[in-house]
Amino acid sequence: MEDVAIAFMIPAILFLVIVAPVWLVLHYRSKRRQGVELSETERRELEELGAVAERMTDRIVTLERILDVEAPGWREKAEHT
């Protein structure tokens, strides 16, 4: 009976100490590599969003310049609201 328990315990311990950690490392390494790469569609959408953000930034700067000329002090009023 004791020999059967030892025969079972040795492979179980080897699995827990060697096989399981190696498998986990390799598994999550491959998952991380898959998550890093963007598809062509995602890359294109990201570039489009970047272009939209740049246009919005330009518009905001333009609007702020117009407000500086037409409504001096608007920044102070906006900070108090």
N, C-alpha and C positions, 0 to 999 in steps of 0.2 A: 504494500500500500504506500509506504514511504517512497519507494522507488518511482512509482507512478506520479506522485506529487512532484518529485524533483524533476522527472522527465518533462512534466508539463511546465514547471516554473522556469526552467532554464530558457526555453524558447520564448516564453512570455516576457521575461526580463530582457532578453536580447532585442525583442521587438520594441519594447517600450523605450529602451536606452539608445538603440541605433536606428532601427528602421523608421519608427514613427517620426522622430525629429528630422531626419533627412527628408522624408516624404513631405513633411510640412514646409520645410524650407524651399524645396523644389516647387511645390505646388503654389505657394504664395509668390515666389519669384516669377513664375510664368504668368500668374494673374496680374502682377504689377506691370510686366512688359506689355501685356495686352491692353491695359488701361492707359498707357502712355501715348500710344499712337492714335491720331485722329484720322477718321475716314476722309475721303476727298470731299464729300458733302459737308461734313463738319468743318473742315478747313475753309471751304468756300464761304460758309455761313459766318464763321468767325471773322474772316476778312471783310465781309459785307458789314457786319456789326461794327468793326473798327472804323470803316469809312463813314458810317452813319454817325458814330460818336465824334469823329473829327469835324463833320459838317455841323453837328449840333454845337460843338465847342466854338466854332467860328461864328455861328449865329448868336450865341450868347454874348460873346465878346463884342460883336457889332451892336447888339441891343444895349449892352451896358454903356458903350460909347455914346449912343444916341441919348440915352437917359442922362448921362453926365452933362450933355449939352443942354437938353430941353428941360430937365428937372434936377438942377443941382441940389445936392443934399438927399437925394433919394436913398442912398446907401444907409445913411444914419436912420432915416425913417423906417427902412426895412429891418434894421437890426432891433428896433424897439418893439416890433410887432410880434 
